Amino acid sequence: MSRTRAERRFLDYVKACRKRKICLEVYLDHQDLYNNLHQYSKNKIHCSCPFCSEKTNNRGRYGSRRVWPITDQKRIEEMEYEVNELD
């Protein structure tokens, strides 16, 4: 089921407002990055902290830590539990 044009426009507006708020809070000069609200909805805006830029196989930038999806984390814990039970 597809959304109506009005729903899409509203969600684009909400998304653009959220990205504008991130820009105003993160960047030090506290000015708009773009002069038009529509440009926020079409461009990628995020802060560059480790939490926002975290990827599954993040190597090098913030260490060699792997961040697994929750389903994979549960499988890994189950496998470790089974290995420890056999010992």
Buried (B, 14 or more C-beta within 10 A) or exposed (E): EEEEEEEEEEEBBEBBEEBBEBBEEBEEEEEBBBEEBEBBBEEEBEEEEEEEEEEEEBEEEBEEEEEEEEEEEEEEEEEEEEEEEEE
